[in-house]
Amino acid sequence: MNYTYILWSSRLQKYYTGSTNNLDKRVKEHNSGKSKYTKKGIPWRLIKVEEYLTKKGAYKREMEIKSYKGGIKFKKLIGEVA
């Protein structure tokens, strides 16, 4: 299984969107400082996960979510807007 996920850092007040085929391992990497981009935001909290059959499908969704740039579509996705 492949996953698209969204993390939240209360420290930075920012979201991070990614995709992976090993969700537990990837979240642990983000929270251990192994990911250069997310190192400063530790601790990261997993707030949204979507499952996909293919790596391509998960990556395509990651890019789609990133294109929202924090607008209304993104806020609806994470439940900030009804």
mmCIF file of the N, C-alpha and C atoms, coordinates in Angstrom:
data_MODEL
# 
_entry.id   MODEL 
# 
loop_
_atom_site.group_PDB 
_atom_site.id 
_atom_site.type_symbol 
_atom_site.label_atom_id 
_atom_site.label_alt_id 
_atom_site.label_comp_id 
_atom_site.label_asym_id 
_atom_site.label_entity_id 
_atom_site.label_seq_id 
_atom_site.pdbx_PDB_ins_code 
_atom_site.Cartn_x 
_atom_site.Cartn_y 
_atom_site.Cartn_z 
_atom_site.occupancy 
_atom_site.B_iso_or_equiv 
_atom_site.pdbx_formal_charge 
_atom_site.auth_seq_id 
_atom_site.auth_comp_id 
_atom_site.auth_asym_id 
_atom_site.auth_atom_id 
_atom_site.pdbx_PDB_model_num 
ATOM 1   N N  . MET A 1 1  ? 0.842   -1.176 0.000  1.00 0.00 ? 1  MET A N  1 
ATOM 2   C CA . MET A 1 1  ? 0.000   0.000  0.000  1.00 0.00 ? 1  MET A CA 1 
ATOM 3   C C  . MET A 1 1  ? 0.891   1.244  0.000  1.00 0.00 ? 1  MET A C  1 
ATOM 4   N N  . ASN A 1 2  ? 0.403   2.304  -0.605 1.00 0.00 ? 2  ASN A N  1 
ATOM 5   C CA . ASN A 1 2  ? 1.105   3.587  -0.664 1.00 0.00 ? 2  ASN A CA 1 
ATOM 6   C C  . ASN A 1 2  ? 0.222   4.645  -0.011 1.00 0.00 ? 2  ASN A C  1 
ATOM 7   N N  . TYR A 1 3  ? 0.859   5.665  0.531  1.00 0.00 ? 3  TYR A N  1 
ATOM 8   C CA . TYR A 1 3  ? 0.126   6.646  1.320  1.00 0.00 ? 3  TYR A CA 1 
ATOM 9   C C  . TYR A 1 3  ? 0.518   8.068  0.948  1.00 0.00 ? 3  TYR A C  1 
ATOM 10  N N  . THR A 1 4  ? -0.472  8.948  1.012  1.00 0.00 ? 4  THR A N  1 
ATOM 11  C CA . THR A 1 4  ? -0.244  10.382 0.988  1.00 0.00 ? 4  THR A CA 1 
ATOM 12  C C  . THR A 1 4  ? -0.611  10.842 2.388  1.00 0.00 ? 4  THR A C  1 
ATOM 13  N N  . TYR A 1 5  ? 0.225   11.686 2.976  1.00 0.00 ? 5  TYR A N  1 
ATOM 14  C CA . TYR A 1 5  ? 0.000   12.072 4.367  1.00 0.00 ? 5  TYR A CA 1 
ATOM 15  C C  . TYR A 1 5  ? 0.247   13.562 4.576  1.00 0.00 ? 5  TYR A C  1 
ATOM 16  N N  . ILE A 1 6  ? -0.367  14.074 5.635  1.00 0.00 ? 6  ILE A N  1 
ATOM 17  C CA . ILE A 1 6  ? -0.155  15.462 6.032  1.00 0.00 ? 6  ILE A CA 1 
ATOM 18  C C  . ILE A 1 6  ? 0.250   15.450 7.505  1.00 0.00 ? 6  ILE A C  1 
ATOM 19  N N  . LEU A 1 7  ? 1.348   16.156 7.790  1.00 0.00 ? 7  LEU A N  1 
ATOM 20  C CA . LEU A 1 7  ? 1.836   16.309 9.154  1.00 0.00 ? 7  LEU A CA 1 
ATOM 21  C C  . LEU A 1 7  ? 1.634   17.747 9.600  1.00 0.00 ? 7  LEU A C  1 
ATOM 22  N N  . TRP A 1 8  ? 1.549   17.953 10.915 1.00 0.00 ? 8  TRP A N  1 
ATOM 23  C CA . TRP A 1 8  ? 1.410   19.292 11.498 1.00 0.00 ? 8  TRP A CA 1 
ATOM 24  C C  . TRP A 1 8  ? 2.507   19.489 12.538 1.00 0.00 ? 8  TRP A C  1 
ATOM 25  N N  . SER A 1 9  ? 3.156   20.643 12.485 1.00 0.00 ? 9  SER A N  1 
ATOM 26  C CA . SER A 1 9  ? 4.144   21.012 13.491 1.00 0.00 ? 9  SER A CA 1 
ATOM 27  C C  . SER A 1 9  ? 3.607   22.201 14.277 1.00 0.00 ? 9  SER A C  1 
ATOM 28  N N  . SER A 1 10 ? 3.302   21.980 15.548 1.00 0.00 ? 10 SER A N  1 
ATOM 29  C CA . SER A 1 10 ? 2.830   23.097 16.376 1.00 0.00 ? 10 SER A CA 1 
ATOM 30  C C  . SER A 1 10 ? 3.982   24.063 16.663 1.00 0.00 ? 10 SER A C  1 
ATOM 31  N N  . ARG A 1 11 ? 5.180   23.549 16.626 1.00 0.00 ? 11 ARG A N  1 
ATOM 32  C CA . ARG A 1 11 ? 6.365   24.388 16.854 1.00 0.00 ? 11 ARG A CA 1 
ATOM 33  C C  . ARG A 1 11 ? 6.513   25.449 15.758 1.00 0.00 ? 11 ARG A C  1 
ATOM 34  N N  . LEU A 1 12 ? 6.325   25.027 14.497 1.00 0.00 ? 12 LEU A N  1 
ATOM 35  C CA . LEU A 1 12 ? 6.461   25.946 13.363 1.00 0.00 ? 12 LEU A CA 1 
ATOM 36  C C  . LEU A 1 12 ? 5.133   26.528 12.900 1.00 0.00 ? 12 LEU A C  1 
ATOM 37  N N  . GLN A 1 13 ? 4.025   25.911 13.373 1.00 0.00 ? 13 GLN A N  1 
ATOM 38  C CA . GLN A 1 13 ? 2.697   26.282 12.898 1.00 0.00 ? 13 GLN A CA 1 
ATOM 39  C C  . GLN A 1 13 ? 2.611   26.082 11.381 1.00 0.00 ? 13 GLN A C  1 
ATOM 40  N N  . LYS A 1 14 ? 3.119   24.919 10.924 1.00 0.00 ? 14 LYS A N  1 
ATOM 41  C CA . LYS A 1 14 ? 3.137   24.600 9.497  1.00 0.00 ? 14 LYS A CA 1 
ATOM 42  C C  . LYS A 1 14 ? 2.739   23.153 9.262  1.00 0.00 ? 14 LYS A C  1 
ATOM 43  N N  . TYR A 1 15 ? 2.288   22.910 8.020  1.00 0.00 ? 15 TYR A N  1 
ATOM 44  C CA . TYR A 1 15 ? 1.936   21.573 7.570  1.00 0.00 ? 15 TYR A CA 1 
ATOM 45  C C  . TYR A 1 15 ? 3.018   21.065 6.633  1.00 0.00 ? 15 TYR A C  1 
ATOM 46  N N  . TYR A 1 16 ? 3.123   19.747 6.549  1.00 0.00 ? 16 TYR A N  1 
ATOM 47  C CA . TYR A 1 16 ? 4.018   19.103 5.597  1.00 0.00 ? 16 TYR A CA 1 
ATOM 48  C C  . TYR A 1 16 ? 3.231   17.990 4.914  1.00 0.00 ? 16 TYR A C  1 
ATOM 49  N N  . THR A 1 17 ? 3.292   17.933 3.600  1.00 0.00 ? 17 THR A N  1 
ATOM 50  C CA . THR A 1 17 ? 2.600   16.895 2.830  1.00 0.00 ? 17 THR A CA 1 
ATOM 51  C C  . THR A 1 17 ? 3.636   16.027 2.124  1.00 0.00 ? 17 THR A C  1 
ATOM 52  N N  . GLY A 1 18 ? 3.432   14.707 2.196  1.00 0.00 ? 18 GLY A N  1 
ATOM 53  C CA . GLY A 1 18 ? 4.358   13.786 1.552  1.00 0.00 ? 18 GLY A CA 1 
ATOM 54  C C  . GLY A 1 18 ? 3.659   12.511 1.129  1.00 0.00 ? 18 GLY A C  1 
ATOM 55  N N  . SER A 1 19 ? 4.423   11.610 0.518  1.00 0.00 ? 19 SER A N  1 
ATOM 56  C CA . SER A 1 19 ? 3.897   10.294 0.141  1.00 0.00 ? 19 SER A CA 1 
ATOM 57  C C  . SER A 1 19 ? 4.979   9.256  0.386  1.00 0.00 ? 19 SER A C  1 
ATOM 58  N N  . THR A 1 20 ? 4.542   8.023  0.673  1.00 0.00 ? 20 THR A N  1 
ATOM 59  C CA . THR A 1 20 ? 5.470   6.955  1.008  1.00 0.00 ? 20 THR A CA 1 
ATOM 60  C C  . THR A 1 20 ? 4.784   5.604  0.893  1.00 0.00 ? 20 THR A C  1 
ATOM 61  N N  . ASN A 1 21 ? 5.588   4.545  0.896  1.00 0.00 ? 21 ASN A N  1 
ATOM 62  C CA . ASN A 1 21 ? 5.011   3.201  0.944  1.00 0.00 ? 21 ASN A CA 1 
ATOM 63  C C  . ASN A 1 21 ? 5.187   2.575  2.332  1.00 0.00 ? 21 ASN A C  1 
ATOM 64  N N  . ASN A 1 22 ? 5.810   3.310  3.258  1.00 0.00 ? 22 ASN A N  1 
ATOM 65  C CA . ASN A 1 22 ? 5.986   2.847  4.632  1.00 0.00 ? 22 ASN A CA 1 
ATOM 66  C C  . ASN A 1 22 ? 5.719   4.014  5.573  1.00 0.00 ? 22 ASN A C  1 
ATOM 67  N N  . LEU A 1 23 ? 4.474   4.189  5.921  1.00 0.00 ? 23 LEU A N  1 
ATOM 68  C CA . LEU A 1 23 ? 4.041   5.364  6.679  1.00 0.00 ? 23 LEU A CA 1 
ATOM 69  C C  . LEU A 1 23 ? 4.703   5.448  8.052  1.00 0.00 ? 23 LEU A C  1 
ATOM 70  N N  . ASP A 1 24 ? 4.694   4.369  8.810  1.00 0.00 ? 24 ASP A N  1 
ATOM 71  C CA . ASP A 1 24 ? 5.279   4.400  10.154 1.00 0.00 ? 24 ASP A CA 1 
ATOM 72  C C  . ASP A 1 24 ? 6.748   4.809  10.114 1.00 0.00 ? 24 ASP A C  1 
ATOM 73  N N  . LYS A 1 25 ? 7.491   4.200  9.202  1.00 0.00 ? 25 LYS A N  1 
ATOM 74  C CA . LYS A 1 25 ? 8.919   4.506  9.072  1.00 0.00 ? 25 LYS A CA 1 
ATOM 75  C C  . LYS A 1 25 ? 9.124   5.967  8.691  1.00 0.00 ? 25 LYS A C  1 
ATOM 76  N N  . ARG A 1 26 ? 8.330   6.455  7.759  1.00 0.00 ? 26 ARG A N  1 
ATOM 77  C CA . ARG A 1 26 ? 8.500   7.830  7.279  1.00 0.00 ? 26 ARG A CA 1 
ATOM 78  C C  . ARG A 1 26 ? 8.190   8.851  8.361  1.00 0.00 ? 26 ARG A C  1 
ATOM 79  N N  . VAL A 1 27 ? 7.131   8.633  9.120  1.00 0.00 ? 27 VAL A N  1 
ATOM 80  C CA . VAL A 1 27 ? 6.794   9.570  10.205 1.00 0.00 ? 27 VAL A CA 1 
ATOM 81  C C  . VAL A 1 27 ? 7.904   9.560  11.261 1.00 0.00 ? 27 VAL A C  1 
ATOM 82  N N  . LYS A 1 28 ? 8.440   8.384  11.560 1.00 0.00 ? 28 LYS A N  1 
ATOM 83  C CA . LYS A 1 28 ? 9.553   8.292  12.513 1.00 0.00 ? 28 LYS A CA 1 
ATOM 84  C C  . LYS A 1 28 ? 10.777  9.048  12.003 1.00 0.00 ? 28 LYS A C  1 
ATOM 85  N N  . GLU A 1 29 ? 11.025  8.965  10.687 1.00 0.00 ? 29 GLU A N  1 
ATOM 86  C CA . GLU A 1 29 ? 12.149  9.707  10.105 1.00 0.00 ? 29 GLU A CA 1 
ATOM 87  C C  . GLU A 1 29 ? 11.955  11.207 10.265 1.00 0.00 ? 29 GLU A C  1 
ATOM 88  N N  . HIS A 1 30 ? 10.741  11.682 10.022 1.00 0.00 ? 30 HIS A N  1 
ATOM 89  C CA . HIS A 1 30 ? 10.469  13.111 10.196 1.00 0.00 ? 30 HIS A CA 1 
ATOM 90  C C  . HIS A 1 30 ? 10.707  13.532 11.640 1.00 0.00 ? 30 HIS A C  1 
ATOM 91  N N  . ASN A 1 31 ? 10.310  12.703 12.583 1.00 0.00 ? 31 ASN A N  1 
ATOM 92  C CA . ASN A 1 31 ? 10.417  13.060 13.994 1.00 0.00 ? 31 ASN A CA 1 
ATOM 93  C C  . ASN A 1 31 ? 11.768  12.743 14.623 1.00 0.00 ? 31 ASN A C  1 
ATOM 94  N N  . SER A 1 32 ? 12.666  12.120 13.862 1.00 0.00 ? 32 SER A N  1 
ATOM 95  C CA . SER A 1 32 ? 14.003  11.839 14.389 1.00 0.00 ? 32 SER A CA 1 
ATOM 96  C C  . SER A 1 32 ? 15.042  12.802 13.822 1.00 0.00 ? 32 SER A C  1 
ATOM 97  N N  . GLY A 1 33 ? 14.617  13.702 12.947 1.00 0.00 ? 33 GLY A N  1 
ATOM 98  C CA . GLY A 1 33 ? 15.540  14.666 12.365 1.00 0.00 ? 33 GLY A CA 1 
ATOM 99  C C  . GLY A 1 33 ? 16.262  14.171 11.131 1.00 0.00 ? 33 GLY A C  1 
ATOM 100 N N  . LYS A 1 34 ? 15.883  13.004 10.603 1.00 0.00 ? 34 LYS A N  1 
ATOM 101 C CA . LYS A 1 34 ? 16.550  12.461 9.420  1.00 0.00 ? 34 LYS A CA 1 
ATOM 102 C C  . LYS A 1 34 ? 16.153  13.183 8.133  1.00 0.00 ? 34 LYS A C  1 
ATOM 103 N N  . SER A 1 35 ? 15.038  13.880 8.165  1.00 0.00 ? 35 SER A N  1 
ATOM 104 C CA . SER A 1 35 ? 14.586  14.636 6.995  1.00 0.00 ? 35 SER A CA 1 
ATOM 105 C C  . SER A 1 35 ? 15.001  16.093 7.184  1.00 0.00 ? 35 SER A C  1 
ATOM 106 N N  . LYS A 1 36 ? 15.868  16.585 6.318  1.00 0.00 ? 36 LYS A N  1 
ATOM 107 C CA . LYS A 1 36 ? 16.409  17.939 6.436  1.00 0.00 ? 36 LYS A CA 1 
ATOM 108 C C  . LYS A 1 36 ? 15.303  18.998 6.499  1.00 0.00 ? 36 LYS A C  1 
ATOM 109 N N  . TYR A 1 37 ? 14.292  18.852 5.647  1.00 0.00 ? 37 TYR A N  1 
ATOM 110 C CA . TYR A 1 37 ? 13.254  19.874 5.569  1.00 0.00 ? 37 TYR A CA 1 
ATOM 111 C C  . TYR A 1 37 ? 12.401  19.934 6.837  1.00 0.00 ? 37 TYR A C  1 
ATOM 112 N N  . THR A 1 38 ? 12.138  18.789 7.456  1.00 0.00 ? 38 THR A N  1 
ATOM 113 C CA . THR A 1 38 ? 11.220  18.767 8.600  1.00 0.00 ? 38 THR A CA 1 
ATOM 114 C C  . THR A 1 38 ? 11.933  18.761 9.952  1.00 0.00 ? 38 THR A C  1 
ATOM 115 N N  . LYS A 1 39 ? 13.235  18.757 9.957  1.00 0.00 ? 39 LYS A N  1 
ATOM 116 C CA . LYS A 1 39 ? 14.015  18.665 11.191 1.00 0.00 ? 39 LYS A CA 1 
ATOM 117 C C  . LYS A 1 39 ? 13.648  19.751 12.204 1.00 0.00 ? 39 LYS A C  1 
ATOM 118 N N  . LYS A 1 40 ? 13.468  20.968 11.747 1.00 0.00 ? 40 LYS A N  1 
ATOM 119 C CA . LYS A 1 40 ? 13.193  22.093 12.654 1.00 0.00 ? 40 LYS A CA 1 
ATOM 120 C C  . LYS A 1 40 ? 11.790  22.062 13.253 1.00 0.00 ? 40 LYS A C  1 
ATOM 121 N N  . GLY A 1 41 ? 10.890  21.261 12.684 1.00 0.00 ? 41 GLY A N  1 
ATOM 122 C CA . GLY A 1 41 ? 9.509   21.259 13.143 1.00 0.00 ? 41 GLY A CA 1 
ATOM 123 C C  . GLY A 1 41 ? 9.156   20.178 14.146 1.00 0.00 ? 41 GLY A C  1 
ATOM 124 N N  . ILE A 1 42 ? 10.123  19.393 14.573 1.00 0.00 ? 42 ILE A N  1 
ATOM 125 C CA . ILE A 1 42 ? 9.865   18.287 15.499 1.00 0.00 ? 42 ILE A CA 1 
ATOM 126 C C  . ILE A 1 42 ? 9.245   18.827 16.778 1.00 0.00 ? 42 ILE A C  1 
ATOM 127 N N  . PRO A 1 43 ? 8.202   18.241 17.284 1.00 0.00 ? 43 PRO A N  1 
ATOM 128 C CA . PRO A 1 43 ? 7.551   17.008 16.852 1.00 0.00 ? 43 PRO A CA 1 
ATOM 129 C C  . PRO A 1 43 ? 6.477   17.259 15.788 1.00 0.00 ? 43 PRO A C  1 
ATOM 130 N N  . TRP A 1 44 ? 6.366   16.338 14.841 1.00 0.00 ? 44 TRP A N  1 
ATOM 131 C CA . TRP A 1 44 ? 5.341   16.375 13.808 1.00 0.00 ? 44 TRP A CA 1 
ATOM 132 C C  . TRP A 1 44 ? 4.222   15.423 14.202 1.00 0.00 ? 44 TRP A C  1 
ATOM 133 N N  . ARG A 1 45 ? 2.992   15.857 13.965 1.00 0.00 ? 45 ARG A N  1 
ATOM 134 C CA . ARG A 1 45 ? 1.827   15.025 14.285 1.00 0.00 ? 45 ARG A CA 1 
ATOM 135 C C  . ARG A 1 45 ? 1.108   14.677 12.998 1.00 0.00 ? 45 ARG A C  1 
ATOM 136 N N  . LEU A 1 46 ? 0.829   13.404 12.806 1.00 0.00 ? 46 LEU A N  1 
ATOM 137 C CA . LEU A 1 46 ? 0.119   12.927 11.616 1.00 0.00 ? 46 LEU A CA 1 
ATOM 138 C C  . LEU A 1 46 ? -1.350  13.312 11.747 1.00 0.00 ? 46 LEU A C  1 
ATOM 139 N N  . ILE A 1 47 ? -1.860  14.115 10.783 1.00 0.00 ? 47 ILE A N  1 
ATOM 140 C CA . ILE A 1 47 ? -3.253  14.563 10.886 1.00 0.00 ? 47 ILE A CA 1 
ATOM 141 C C  . ILE A 1 47 ? -4.150  14.051 9.769  1.00 0.00 ? 47 ILE A C  1 
ATOM 142 N N  . LYS A 1 48 ? -3.556  13.539 8.675  1.00 0.00 ? 48 LYS A N  1 
ATOM 143 C CA . LYS A 1 48 ? -4.367  13.060 7.551  1.00 0.00 ? 48 LYS A CA 1 
ATOM 144 C C  . LYS A 1 48 ? -3.589  12.003 6.779  1.00 0.00 ? 48 LYS A C  1 
ATOM 145 N N  . VAL A 1 49 ? -4.276  10.901 6.433  1.00 0.00 ? 49 VAL A N  1 
ATOM 146 C CA . VAL A 1 49 ? -3.664  9.832  5.637  1.00 0.00 ? 49 VAL A CA 1 
ATOM 147 C C  . VAL A 1 49 ? -4.662  9.366  4.595  1.00 0.00 ? 49 VAL A C  1 
ATOM 148 N N  . GLU A 1 50 ? -4.185  9.170  3.375  1.00 0.00 ? 50 GLU A N  1 
ATOM 149 C CA . GLU A 1 50 ? -4.988  8.587  2.302  1.00 0.00 ? 50 GLU A CA 1 
ATOM 150 C C  . GLU A 1 50 ? -4.197  7.415  1.719  1.00 0.00 ? 50 GLU A C  1 
ATOM 151 N N  . GLU A 1 51 ? -4.882  6.325  1.397  1.00 0.00 ? 51 GLU A N  1 
ATOM 152 C CA . GLU A 1 51 ? -4.241  5.129  0.861  1.00 0.00 ? 51 GLU A CA 1 
ATOM 153 C C  . GLU A 1 51 ? -4.418  5.042  -0.652 1.00 0.00 ? 51 GLU A C  1 
ATOM 154 N N  . TYR A 1 52 ? -3.371  4.552  -1.324 1.00 0.00 ? 52 TYR A N  1 
ATOM 155 C CA . TYR A 1 52 ? -3.391  4.372  -2.772 1.00 0.00 ? 52 TYR A CA 1 
ATOM 156 C C  . TYR A 1 52 ? -2.737  3.042  -3.125 1.00 0.00 ? 52 TYR A C  1 
ATOM 157 N N  . LEU A 1 53 ? -3.189  2.451  -4.204 1.00 0.00 ? 53 LEU A N  1 
ATOM 158 C CA . LEU A 1 53 ? -2.637  1.166  -4.638 1.00 0.00 ? 53 LEU A CA 1 
ATOM 159 C C  . LEU A 1 53 ? -1.259  1.305  -5.260 1.00 0.00 ? 53 LEU A C  1 
ATOM 160 N N  . THR A 1 54 ? -0.994  2.462  -5.865 1.00 0.00 ? 54 THR A N  1 
ATOM 161 C CA . THR A 1 54 ? 0.282   2.643  -6.557 1.00 0.00 ? 54 THR A CA 1 
ATOM 162 C C  . THR A 1 54 ? 1.055   3.838  -6.009 1.00 0.00 ? 54 THR A C  1 
ATOM 163 N N  . LYS A 1 55 ? 2.368   3.779  -6.169 1.00 0.00 ? 55 LYS A N  1 
ATOM 164 C CA . LYS A 1 55 ? 3.236   4.887  -5.790 1.00 0.00 ? 55 LYS A CA 1 
ATOM 165 C C  . LYS A 1 55 ? 2.879   6.127  -6.608 1.00 0.00 ? 55 LYS A C  1 
ATOM 166 N N  . LYS A 1 56 ? 2.598   5.909  -7.881 1.00 0.00 ? 56 LYS A N  1 
ATOM 167 C CA . LYS A 1 56 ? 2.249   7.001  -8.782 1.00 0.00 ? 56 LYS A CA 1 
ATOM 168 C C  . LYS A 1 56 ? 0.975   7.711  -8.307 1.00 0.00 ? 56 LYS A C  1 
ATOM 169 N N  . GLY A 1 57 ? -0.026  6.937  -7.883 1.00 0.00 ? 57 GLY A N  1 
ATOM 170 C CA . GLY A 1 57 ? -1.272  7.517  -7.398 1.00 0.00 ? 57 GLY A CA 1 
ATOM 171 C C  . GLY A 1 57 ? -1.065  8.349  -6.148 1.00 0.00 ? 57 GLY A C  1 
ATOM 172 N N  . ALA A 1 58 ? -0.242  7.850  -5.217 1.00 0.00 ? 58 ALA A N  1 
ATOM 173 C CA . ALA A 1 58 ? 0.039   8.581  -3.975 1.00 0.00 ? 58 ALA A CA 1 
ATOM 174 C C  . ALA A 1 58 ? 0.815   9.865  -4.270 1.00 0.00 ? 58 ALA A C  1 
ATOM 175 N N  . TYR A 1 59 ? 1.781   9.778  -5.169 1.00 0.00 ? 59 TYR A N  1 
ATOM 176 C CA . TYR A 1 59 ? 2.580   10.960 -5.517 1.00 0.00 ? 59 TYR A CA 1 
ATOM 177 C C  . TYR A 1 59 ? 1.733   12.006 -6.242 1.00 0.00 ? 59 TYR A C  1 
ATOM 178 N N  . LYS A 1 60 ? 0.873   11.548 -7.130 1.00 0.00 ? 60 LYS A N  1 
ATOM 179 C CA . LYS A 1 60 ? -0.011  12.464 -7.855 1.00 0.00 ? 60 LYS A CA 1 
ATOM 180 C C  . LYS A 1 60 ? -0.891  13.235 -6.871 1.00 0.00 ? 60 LYS A C  1 
ATOM 181 N N  . ARG A 1 61 ? -1.424  12.529 -5.868 1.00 0.00 ? 61 ARG A N  1 
ATOM 182 C CA . ARG A 1 61 ? -2.256  13.184 -4.856 1.00 0.00 ? 61 ARG A CA 1 
ATOM 183 C C  . ARG A 1 61 ? -1.431  14.150 -4.009 1.00 0.00 ? 61 ARG A C  1 
ATOM 184 N N  . GLU A 1 62 ? -0.197  13.784 -3.678 1.00 0.00 ? 62 GLU A N  1 
ATOM 185 C CA . GLU A 1 62 ? 0.688   14.686 -2.933 1.00 0.00 ? 62 GLU A CA 1 
ATOM 186 C C  . GLU A 1 62 ? 0.853   16.001 -3.695 1.00 0.00 ? 62 GLU A C  1 
ATOM 187 N N  . MET A 1 63 ? 1.118   15.914 -4.987 1.00 0.00 ? 63 MET A N  1 
ATOM 188 C CA . MET A 1 63 ? 1.302   17.112 -5.796 1.00 0.00 ? 63 MET A CA 1 
ATOM 189 C C  . MET A 1 63 ? 0.010   17.931 -5.885 1.00 0.00 ? 63 MET A C  1 
ATOM 190 N N  . GLU A 1 64 ? -1.123  17.234 -5.959 1.00 0.00 ? 64 GLU A N  1 
ATOM 191 C CA . GLU A 1 64 ? -2.408  17.927 -5.996 1.00 0.00 ? 64 GLU A CA 1 
ATOM 192 C C  . GLU A 1 64 ? -2.619  18.710 -4.706 1.00 0.00 ? 64 GLU A C  1 
ATOM 193 N N  . ILE A 1 65 ? -2.385  18.080 -3.566 1.00 0.00 ? 65 ILE A N  1 
ATOM 194 C CA . ILE A 1 65 ? -2.558  18.749 -2.273 1.00 0.00 ? 65 ILE A CA 1 
ATOM 195 C C  . ILE A 1 65 ? -1.612  19.940 -2.161 1.00 0.00 ? 65 ILE A C  1 
ATOM 196 N N  . LYS A 1 66 ? -0.373  19.765 -2.585 1.00 0.00 ? 66 LYS A N  1 
ATOM 197 C CA . LYS A 1 66 ? 0.586   20.873 -2.523 1.00 0.00 ? 66 LYS A CA 1 
ATOM 198 C C  . LYS A 1 66 ? 0.166   22.040 -3.406 1.00 0.00 ? 66 LYS A C  1 
ATOM 199 N N  . SER A 1 67 ? -0.565  21.757 -4.469 1.00 0.00 ? 67 SER A N  1 
ATOM 200 C CA . SER A 1 67 ? -1.024  22.834 -5.356 1.00 0.00 ? 67 SER A CA 1 
ATOM 201 C C  . SER A 1 67 ? -2.103  23.696 -4.696 1.00 0.00 ? 67 SER A C  1 
ATOM 202 N N  . TYR A 1 68 ? -2.720  23.192 -3.638 1.00 0.00 ? 68 TYR A N  1 
ATOM 203 C CA . TYR A 1 68 ? -3.744  23.963 -2.924 1.00 0.00 ? 68 TYR A CA 1 
ATOM 204 C C  . TYR A 1 68 ? -3.149  25.156 -2.190 1.00 0.00 ? 68 TYR A C  1 
ATOM 205 N N  . LYS A 1 69 ? -1.879  25.090 -1.855 1.00 0.00 ? 69 LYS A N  1 
ATOM 206 C CA . LYS A 1 69 ? -1.139  26.171 -1.207 1.00 0.00 ? 69 LYS A CA 1 
ATOM 207 C C  . LYS A 1 69 ? -1.839  26.744 0.027  1.00 0.00 ? 69 LYS A C  1 
ATOM 208 N N  . GLY A 1 70 ? -2.462  25.896 0.811  1.00 0.00 ? 70 GLY A N  1 
ATOM 209 C CA . GLY A 1 70 ? -3.070  26.347 2.057  1.00 0.00 ? 70 GLY A CA 1 
ATOM 210 C C  . GLY A 1 70 ? -4.401  27.059 1.901  1.00 0.00 ? 70 GLY A C  1 
ATOM 211 N N  . GLY A 1 71 ? -4.971  27.035 0.707  1.00 0.00 ? 71 GLY A N  1 
ATOM 212 C CA . GLY A 1 71 ? -6.243  27.704 0.454  1.00 0.00 ? 71 GLY A CA 1 
ATOM 213 C C  . GLY A 1 71 ? -7.435  26.931 1.001  1.00 0.00 ? 71 GLY A C  1 
ATOM 214 N N  . ILE A 1 72 ? -8.613  27.286 0.534  1.00 0.00 ? 72 ILE A N  1 
ATOM 215 C CA . ILE A 1 72 ? -9.848  26.688 1.033  1.00 0.00 ? 72 ILE A CA 1 
ATOM 216 C C  . ILE A 1 72 ? -9.893  25.185 0.798  1.00 0.00 ? 72 ILE A C  1 
ATOM 217 N N  . LYS A 1 73 ? -9.437  24.712 -0.362 1.00 0.00 ? 73 LYS A N  1 
ATOM 218 C CA . LYS A 1 73 ? -9.438  23.262 -0.617 1.00 0.00 ? 73 LYS A CA 1 
ATOM 219 C C  . LYS A 1 73 ? -8.593  22.530 0.425  1.00 0.00 ? 73 LYS A C  1 
ATOM 220 N N  . PHE A 1 74 ? -7.440  23.107 0.759  1.00 0.00 ? 74 PHE A N  1 
ATOM 221 C CA . PHE A 1 74 ? -6.575  22.477 1.758  1.00 0.00 ? 74 PHE A CA 1 
ATOM 222 C C  . PHE A 1 74 ? -7.237  22.503 3.127  1.00 0.00 ? 74 PHE A C  1 
ATOM 223 N N  . LYS A 1 75 ? -7.823  23.608 3.488  1.00 0.00 ? 75 LYS A N  1 
ATOM 224 C CA . LYS A 1 75 ? -8.474  23.730 4.792  1.00 0.00 ? 75 LYS A CA 1 
ATOM 225 C C  . LYS A 1 75 ? -9.663  22.767 4.910  1.00 0.00 ? 75 LYS A C  1 
ATOM 226 N N  . LYS A 1 76 ? -10.380 22.566 3.819  1.00 0.00 ? 76 LYS A N  1 
ATOM 227 C CA . LYS A 1 76 ? -11.467 21.585 3.835  1.00 0.00 ? 76 LYS A CA 1 
ATOM 228 C C  . LYS A 1 76 ? -10.916 20.169 4.007  1.00 0.00 ? 76 LYS A C  1 
ATOM 229 N N  . LEU A 1 77 ? -9.811  19.890 3.346  1.00 0.00 ? 77 LEU A N  1 
ATOM 230 C CA . LEU A 1 77 ? -9.204  18.571 3.422  1.00 0.00 ? 77 LEU A CA 1 
ATOM 231 C C  . LEU A 1 77 ? -8.798  18.217 4.851  1.00 0.00 ? 77 LEU A C  1 
ATOM 232 N N  . ILE A 1 78 ? -8.244  19.177 5.572  1.00 0.00 ? 78 ILE A N  1 
ATOM 233 C CA . ILE A 1 78 ? -7.793  18.894 6.934  1.00 0.00 ? 78 ILE A CA 1 
ATOM 234 C C  . ILE A 1 78 ? -8.860  19.189 7.982  1.00 0.00 ? 78 ILE A C  1 
ATOM 235 N N  . GLY A 1 79 ? -10.040 19.619 7.535  1.00 0.00 ? 79 GLY A N  1 
ATOM 236 C CA . GLY A 1 79 ? -11.151 19.809 8.454  1.00 0.00 ? 79 GLY A CA 1 
ATOM 237 C C  . GLY A 1 79 ? -11.225 21.152 9.138  1.00 0.00 ? 79 GLY A C  1 
ATOM 238 N N  . GLU A 1 80 ? -10.528 22.150 8.617  1.00 0.00 ? 80 GLU A N  1 
ATOM 239 C CA . GLU A 1 80 ? -10.596 23.475 9.223  1.00 0.00 ? 80 GLU A CA 1 
ATOM 240 C C  . GLU A 1 80 ? -11.782 24.285 8.718  1.00 0.00 ? 80 GLU A C  1 
ATOM 241 N N  . VAL A 1 81 ? -12.370 23.876 7.591  1.00 0.00 ? 81 VAL A N  1 
ATOM 242 C CA . VAL A 1 81 ? -13.517 24.570 7.015  1.00 0.00 ? 81 VAL A CA 1 
ATOM 243 C C  . VAL A 1 81 ? -14.594 23.534 6.728  1.00 0.00 ? 81 VAL A C  1 
ATOM 244 N N  . ALA A 1 82 ? -15.799 23.839 7.100  1.00 0.00 ? 82 ALA A N  1 
ATOM 245 C CA . ALA A 1 82 ? -16.916 22.900 6.863  1.00 0.00 ? 82 ALA A CA 1 
ATOM 246 C C  . ALA A 1 82 ? -17.361 22.940 5.429  1.00 0.00 ? 82 ALA A C  1 
# 
